[in-house]
Amino acid sequence: MQQIAWQRELLRIIFIVATATAAGMTFERPLLGALIGLAVSQILMFKRLNELFKWSNNLGPAPQDSGLVGYSADILIRKERVLNKKIARQTKQLKRIAEGIESLQDGVLIVDQAGYMNAFNRASCHLLGLRVDTDKGQHITNLIRAPRFVKYFEKGDYSEVLELESPHRLNLIVQVQVTQFGIDQKVIIVRDVTERQRVEQMRQNFIGDVSHELRTPLTVVNGYLEMLADSDMNPGIMRAVRQMSEQTERMKSLVNDLLHLSKLESNNAGIGNEWFEFQPLCAVSVDQLRAYTPVSLTGEKFPEAVIHCDCASDIEILGFADEISSILSNLITNAIKYGRKEGKAAQVHISIKDHNHGIEIAVADQGEGIAPNHLAHLTERFYRVDESRESTIGGSGLGLAIVRHALEHHDAQLKIDSTLGRGSCFSFTIPAERIRYKSQ
């Protein structure tokens, strides 16, 4: 097609020039005739180009030409049709996406890199009180003025979600998550978590209330059992009283752990404003547990554990001393109970060392180890690695859940390394901003 257009264009020029030359020959001026023919062909070409220019700017109809200009116009018309079809399909897709976003129960906001609002859906209006007619183009911190959100947004670290009260509706708790989108945009997802918070609060209240209510009857039952244990009874009844006393003590331990866990979960005391020395705290926990000897539910005593402590350090920690003490006590107690091999005493090693981002505190044992499929679940409430072992040794199943929540209050996470047959190591890293040295 292109070749034909070139041929037509050349034939047209040749025809005009030849005609003008023949006319010039009648006046014995063939060269002048040829020049006039070339000028006429150029004038006609400029005329067609002008029609093409006007059409391309929507100032006139498409040029009707069989040469290059007409060929170019036909190509542009075909491409325009293809582009219009693509635009129509994409417009339809964008409309479907927009309808999908509008139908979400979660708020979706799109802001530029500086934080100015580009778009948001209807759920955002419900959750945050945004207005379609006035709030587009506003800075996000002008619309959500909670200091926690402003600090969260300006910090630029969106690895964790933020929960706060809605600035628009009372008693509405929203969860905010920011995600980088493209090069210069951010997507903010706002989710209503009021019901989840309410259920969580009900659960905590239930655990706290039930635990408090259980304390009194357990104390009464335990008192009567102690009284019976001091009296003369036949061996069968004495064995039953002893077993009931052991189960009562186990229930009291469970109630205390539940209360402690509930307190940790509801603790909103911030980062803590107390600097305390770590070494004396660790020494007290170790001294308290050196004489601890696990006893099975059948009355069998296990060998006394050997505890090695390398915690000589002059560091101070910013946080909650009682929670760090609870962390150490739970980890050491677990190592004594489960970090041993059959018939041998538990070997527990406590260490502290500098880390790239703070200090690492580790409690290691040389026990049987834990299978890899259990590691991700160890900090769940009441999770049992080995039901038969737990039923023999006892325990509430809440120790590592308490450790996890206490570590969250110190911006730390529990790391568990374990190899079957070689033992386990439970460690955590206190970040550098929570550490200082006494010499400083």
C-alpha positions as MATLAB code, in Angstrom:
seq = 'MQQIAWQRELLRIIFIVATATAAGMTFERPLLGALIGLAVSQILMFKRLNELFKWSNNLGPAPQDSGLVGYSADILIRKERVLNKKIARQTKQLKRIAEGIESLQDGVLIVDQAGYMNAFNRASCHLLGLRVDTDKGQHITNLIRAPRFVKYFEKGDYSEVLELESPHRLNLIVQVQVTQFGIDQKVIIVRDVTERQRVEQMRQNFIGDVSHELRTPLTVVNGYLEMLADSDMNPGIMRAVRQMSEQTERMKSLVNDLLHLSKLESNNAGIGNEWFEFQPLCAVSVDQLRAYTPVSLTGEKFPEAVIHCDCASDIEILGFADEISSILSNLITNAIKYGRKEGKAAQVHISIKDHNHGIEIAVADQGEGIAPNHLAHLTERFYRVDESRESTIGGSGLGLAIVRHALEHHDAQLKIDSTLGRGSCFSFTIPAERIRYKSQ';
ca = [
       0.000    0.000    0.000;
       2.806    2.392    0.802;
       4.565    1.574   -2.465;
       1.359    2.229   -4.411;
       0.966    5.612   -2.665;
       4.547    6.562   -3.629;
       3.917    5.494   -7.225;
       0.708    7.554   -7.410;
       2.455   10.572   -5.934;
       5.348   10.342   -8.435;
       2.997    9.733  -11.372;
       0.995   12.805  -10.381;
       4.125   14.996  -10.303;
       5.407   13.527  -13.580;
       2.023   14.070  -15.229;
       1.814   17.737  -14.121;
       5.413   18.476  -15.120;
       5.052   16.681  -18.474;
       1.821   18.520  -19.251;
       3.384   21.885  -18.366;
       6.512   21.040  -20.398;
       4.400   20.143  -23.433;
       2.504   23.415  -23.087;
       5.811   25.274  -22.807;
       7.083   23.629  -25.977;
       4.247   25.230  -27.928;
       5.748   28.534  -26.864;
       9.276   27.238  -27.367;
       9.830   27.479  -23.566;
       9.930   23.825  -22.407;
      12.180   24.559  -19.380;
       9.874   27.314  -18.168;
       6.935   24.951  -18.606;
       8.693   22.265  -16.544;
       9.429   24.768  -13.735;
       5.823   25.924  -13.737;
       4.712   22.264  -13.563;
       6.965   21.644  -10.541;
       5.620   24.764   -8.829;
       2.015   23.675   -9.458;
       2.716   20.177   -8.080;
       4.270   21.712   -4.952;
       1.321   24.073   -4.463;
      -1.069   21.120   -4.690;
       1.109   19.176   -2.200;
       1.057   22.117    0.262;
      -2.712   22.293   -0.128;
      -3.083   18.614    0.783;
      -0.628   19.001    3.696;
      -2.661   21.956    4.951;
      -5.814   19.807    4.830;
      -3.949   17.111    6.802;
      -2.813   19.703    9.356;
      -6.355   21.087    9.801;
      -7.796   17.586   10.145;
      -5.177   16.573   12.710;
      -6.182   19.618   14.789;
      -9.921   18.979   14.372;
     -10.293   22.037   12.115;
     -11.609   20.260    9.061;
     -12.500   16.935    7.422;
      -9.966   14.260    6.578;
      -8.099   14.965    3.310;
      -9.385   13.004    0.313;
      -6.263   11.976   -1.544;
      -4.911    8.902   -3.230;
      -1.249    9.768   -2.607;
       0.983    9.891    0.444;
      -1.227   12.354    2.320;
      -4.302   10.190    1.886;
      -2.299    7.101    2.793;
      -1.053    8.824    5.971;
      -4.583    9.937    6.862;
      -5.896    6.383    6.405;
      -3.166    4.989    8.717;
      -3.936    7.603   11.358;
      -7.670    6.854   11.147;
      -7.058    3.107   11.590;
      -4.703    3.689   14.522;
      -7.221    6.032   16.086;
      -9.896    3.356   15.865;
      -7.599    0.774   17.491;
      -6.633    3.229   20.241;
     -10.264    4.140   20.867;
     -11.108    0.460   21.291;
      -8.214    0.008   23.729;
      -9.193    3.137   25.636;
     -12.792    1.927   25.808;
     -11.671   -1.459   27.176;
      -9.332    0.158   29.702;
     -11.978    2.660   30.709;
     -14.363   -0.211   31.308;
     -11.715   -2.027   33.379;
     -10.919    1.102   35.369;
     -14.611    1.620   35.988;
     -14.901   -1.970   37.273;
     -11.877   -1.458   39.521;
     -13.292    1.820   40.824;
     -16.649    0.130   41.487;
     -14.834   -2.672   43.298;
     -12.918   -0.199   45.476;
     -16.129    1.689   46.184;
     -17.829   -1.525   47.274;
     -15.119   -2.313   49.848;
     -15.981   -2.008   53.516;
     -12.432   -0.800   54.153;
     -11.412    2.755   53.417;
      -8.916    3.221   50.565;
      -7.087    6.529   50.189;
      -4.471    7.421   47.563;
      -2.047   10.217   48.398;
       1.066   11.512   46.679;
       4.542   11.243   48.143;
       4.108   14.492   50.067;
       0.801   13.333   51.553;
      -1.759   15.290   49.494;
      -5.003   13.451   48.762;
      -5.648   12.269   45.208;
      -8.639    9.972   45.676;
     -10.594    8.015   48.282;
     -13.614    5.711   48.354;
     -16.984    5.981   50.064;
     -15.944    3.837   53.046;
     -13.263    6.431   53.871;
     -16.000    9.019   54.263;
     -17.812    6.716   56.682;
     -14.722    5.819   58.745;
     -12.844    9.130   58.718;
     -15.517   11.703   57.918;
     -13.990   12.782   54.592;
     -16.000   14.920   52.164;
     -15.823   14.378   48.413;
     -16.441   18.016   47.540;
     -13.797   19.641   49.767;
     -11.171   17.135   50.918;
      -9.533   16.105   47.646;
      -6.199   17.882   47.379;
      -5.948   18.334   51.155;
      -2.955   17.031   53.097;
      -3.727   13.782   54.924;
      -2.495   15.131   58.280;
      -4.994   17.992   57.990;
      -7.785   15.418   57.889;
      -6.399   12.880   60.387;
      -4.836   15.041   63.062;
      -4.210   12.397   65.715;
      -0.604   12.906   66.918;
       0.087    9.168   66.697;
      -0.963    9.088   63.040;
       1.009   12.238   62.162;
       4.131   10.736   63.725;
       3.480    7.376   62.026;
       2.968    8.946   58.580;
       5.956   11.297   58.781;
       8.293    8.600   60.095;
       7.956    6.665   56.842;
       8.307    3.199   58.420;
       5.073    1.396   57.570;
       6.140   -2.155   58.452;
       3.523   -2.249   61.233;
      -0.103   -1.165   61.279;
      -1.464    1.600   63.507;
      -4.665    1.468   65.519;
      -6.337    4.628   66.756;
      -9.722    6.189   67.436;
     -11.568    7.563   64.431;
     -11.471   11.375   64.257;
     -15.039   11.331   62.930;
     -17.005    8.883   65.074;
     -16.852    8.228   68.791;
     -16.169    4.686   70.012;
     -14.884    3.664   66.584;
     -11.417    2.108   66.433;
      -9.716    2.008   63.028;
      -6.589    0.243   61.845;
      -4.413    2.202   59.420;
      -1.869    0.656   57.066;
       0.213    2.619   54.560;
       1.768    1.004   51.475;
       4.096    2.556   48.912;
       2.446    2.568   45.492;
       4.556    3.224   42.414;
       7.226    5.904   42.629;
       5.393    8.866   44.079;
       2.140    7.584   45.581;
       0.973    5.856   48.756;
      -2.132    3.781   49.406;
      -3.692    4.048   52.870;
      -6.005    1.227   53.971;
      -8.379    2.031   56.852;
     -10.190   -0.855   58.523;
     -12.854   -0.871   61.229;
     -11.553   -3.052   64.091;
     -13.997   -1.901   66.758;
     -15.720   -5.268   67.038;
     -12.443   -7.135   67.212;
     -11.198   -4.790   69.925;
     -14.457   -5.204   71.808;
     -14.248   -9.003   71.649;
     -10.599   -8.888   72.730;
     -11.496   -6.642   75.645;
     -14.355   -8.970   76.608;
     -11.967  -11.905   76.507;
      -9.447  -10.120   78.711;
     -12.164   -9.065   81.141;
     -13.533  -12.599   81.195;
     -10.102  -14.100   81.920;
      -9.439  -11.505   84.606;
     -12.846  -11.906   86.272;
     -12.819  -15.707   86.195;
      -9.247  -15.837   87.455;
     -10.078  -13.515   90.335;
     -13.176  -15.521   91.182;
     -11.228  -18.794   91.143;
      -8.605  -17.543   93.559;
     -10.880  -17.580   96.620;
     -12.303  -21.113   96.259;
      -8.850  -22.451   95.379;
      -7.401  -20.883   98.517;
     -10.180  -22.404  100.621;
      -9.786  -25.856   99.055;
      -6.011  -25.704   99.419;
      -6.339  -24.719  103.092;
      -8.581  -27.680  103.890;
      -6.283  -30.026  101.994;
      -3.306  -28.803  104.018;
      -5.325  -29.378  107.189;
      -6.186  -32.900  106.073;
      -2.569  -33.582  105.175;
      -1.543  -32.833  108.795;
      -4.046  -35.337  110.221;
      -3.663  -39.091  110.558;
      -5.207  -40.909  107.630;
      -4.716  -44.226  105.924;
      -2.171  -44.234  103.056;
      -4.820  -44.401  100.302;
      -6.639  -41.280  101.436;
      -3.308  -39.509  102.086;
      -2.219  -40.227   98.507;
      -5.515  -38.801   97.206;
      -5.104  -35.677   99.377;
      -1.550  -35.209   98.106;
      -2.649  -35.490   94.474;
      -5.505  -33.029   95.054;
      -3.045  -30.601   96.655;
      -0.748  -30.876   93.644;
      -3.635  -30.237   91.236;
      -4.786  -27.293   93.340;
      -1.296  -25.799   93.199;
      -1.305  -26.326   89.443;
      -4.634  -24.520   89.127;
      -3.337  -21.657   91.288;
      -0.301  -21.386   89.011;
      -2.593  -21.361   85.971;
      -4.760  -18.609   87.489;
      -1.685  -16.506   88.293;
      -0.355  -16.940   84.744;
      -3.729  -15.999   83.259;
      -3.862  -12.848   85.385;
      -0.308  -11.967   84.446;
      -0.990  -12.519   80.732;
      -4.191  -10.468   80.882;
      -2.294   -7.648   82.554;
       0.414   -7.728   79.886;
      -2.106   -7.731   77.026;
      -3.939   -4.716   78.421;
      -0.781   -2.802   79.378;
      -0.671    0.507   77.516;
       1.981    2.123   79.658;
       4.115    3.088   76.663;
       7.826    2.371   76.512;
       8.402    2.580   80.265;
      10.330    5.357   81.952;
      12.446    3.305   84.337;
      16.153    2.612   83.821;
      17.227   -0.492   85.742;
      20.380   -2.584   85.938;
      20.149   -5.891   84.162;
      22.876   -7.859   85.947;
      21.327   -7.766   89.471;
      17.916   -8.604   87.993;
      19.335  -11.615   86.172;
      21.258  -12.724   89.284;
      18.092  -12.671   91.417;
      16.162  -14.742   88.848;
      18.978  -17.295   88.641;
      19.369  -17.536   92.430;
      15.650  -18.092   92.866;
      15.674  -20.962   90.378;
      18.933  -22.704   91.277;
      17.129  -24.772   93.889;
      14.084  -25.333   91.679;
      13.512  -29.028   91.098;
      10.691  -30.070   88.760;
       8.356  -32.686   90.178;
       6.144  -34.838   87.967;
       2.461  -35.234   88.688;
       3.242  -38.713   89.981;
       5.595  -37.278   92.608;
       8.868  -38.142   90.833;
      11.635  -35.588   91.388;
      13.990  -34.791   88.526;
      17.731  -34.134   88.957;
      18.623  -30.617   90.054;
      19.566  -28.405   87.101;
      23.018  -26.907   86.524;
      22.753  -23.213   85.637;
      25.642  -21.265   84.114;
      25.183  -17.492   83.950;
      27.443  -15.165   81.932;
      25.560  -11.938   82.543;
      28.358   -9.815   84.025;
      27.557   -6.492   82.398;
      27.120   -2.877   83.411;
      24.198   -2.207   81.079;
      20.933   -0.564   82.042;
      17.631   -1.141   80.259;
      14.762    1.271   79.707;
      11.468   -0.487   80.309;
       9.689   -2.548   82.939;
      11.928   -4.400   85.393;
       9.182   -6.772   86.544;
       8.447   -7.813   82.951;
      12.126   -8.490   82.145;
      12.308  -10.512   85.376;
       9.222  -12.471   84.276;
      10.794  -13.134   80.868;
      13.976  -14.519   82.410;
      12.093  -16.595   85.006;
       9.833  -18.197   82.408;
      12.669  -18.992   79.980;
      14.912  -20.424   82.714;
      12.030  -22.439   84.219;
      11.191  -23.919   80.807;
      14.860  -24.771   80.223;
      15.002  -26.564   83.605;
      11.753  -28.452   82.968;
      12.173  -29.430   79.346;
      15.848  -28.787   78.531;
      17.135  -32.078   79.787;
      17.708  -35.543   78.451;
      16.189  -38.625   80.032;
      17.795  -39.393   83.389;
      20.149  -36.400   83.269;
      20.114  -32.991   84.909;
      19.239  -29.975   82.782;
      22.213  -27.875   81.640;
      21.106  -24.241   81.321;
      23.354  -21.498   80.007;
      22.395  -17.801   80.188;
      24.446  -15.341   78.156;
      24.467  -11.724   77.059;
      26.416  -10.286   74.155;
      26.542   -7.185   71.991;
      24.432   -7.249   68.846;
      24.382   -5.060   65.733;
      21.202   -3.364   66.941;
      21.488   -3.687   70.724;
      22.238   -6.549   73.108;
      21.199  -10.175   72.733;
      20.154  -12.178   75.788;
      19.958  -15.954   75.350;
      18.862  -18.918   77.454;
      20.157  -22.223   76.040;
      19.790  -25.833   77.094;
      21.155  -29.200   76.000;
      17.890  -31.103   75.988;
      16.091  -33.173   73.394;
      15.282  -30.178   71.226;
      12.033  -29.247   69.501;
      10.817  -30.350   66.073;
      10.732  -27.547   63.456;
       6.948  -27.827   62.927;
       6.363  -26.720   66.540;
       8.600  -23.619   66.583;
       6.105  -21.203   65.012;
       3.404  -22.131   67.557;
       5.362  -22.157   70.805;
       4.231  -18.688   71.899;
       0.537  -19.490   71.425;
      -1.566  -19.859   74.554;
      -1.821  -23.429   75.877;
       0.202  -24.842   72.974;
       1.715  -28.230   73.830;
       4.797  -29.605   72.087;
       4.368  -33.033   73.624;
       1.096  -33.756   75.393;
       2.495  -36.743   77.222;
       5.498  -34.796   78.501;
       3.336  -31.841   79.566;
       0.968  -34.104   81.432;
       3.914  -35.656   83.247;
       5.737  -32.458   84.197;
       2.786  -30.107   84.412;
       2.667  -26.458   83.427;
       0.068  -23.946   82.312;
       1.193  -23.605   78.685;
       1.196  -19.821   79.083;
       4.865  -19.143   79.864;
       6.032  -18.317   76.336;
       2.855  -16.338   75.598;
       3.726  -14.189   78.624;
       7.297  -13.856   77.315;
       6.072  -12.761   73.874;
       3.795  -10.024   75.207;
       6.411   -8.769   77.673;
       8.997   -8.566   74.873;
       6.592   -6.564   72.691;
       6.577   -3.898   75.412;
      10.360   -3.664   74.942;
      10.345   -3.611   71.099;
      11.837   -7.102   70.999;
      10.843  -10.484   69.637;
      11.540  -14.004   70.832;
      13.866  -15.994   68.566;
      13.863  -19.790   68.914;
      16.629  -22.026   67.533;
      16.366  -25.726   68.198;
      17.914  -28.921   66.878;
      16.534  -32.330   67.748;
      18.936  -34.159   70.039;
      21.145  -31.095   70.605;
      19.003  -28.667   72.579;
      17.299  -25.293   72.166;
      18.179  -21.622   72.475;
      15.602  -18.942   73.295;
      16.961  -15.444   72.693;
      15.812  -11.837   72.261;
      17.511   -8.573   71.361;
      16.869   -5.382   73.330;
      17.249   -2.492   70.826;
      20.073    0.009   71.225;
      17.760    2.914   72.057;
      16.726    1.068   75.221;
      20.290    0.380   76.327;
      22.847    2.489   78.156;
      26.005    1.725   80.118;
      26.453    2.738   83.726;
      29.815    4.287   82.875;
      27.981    6.692   80.581;
];
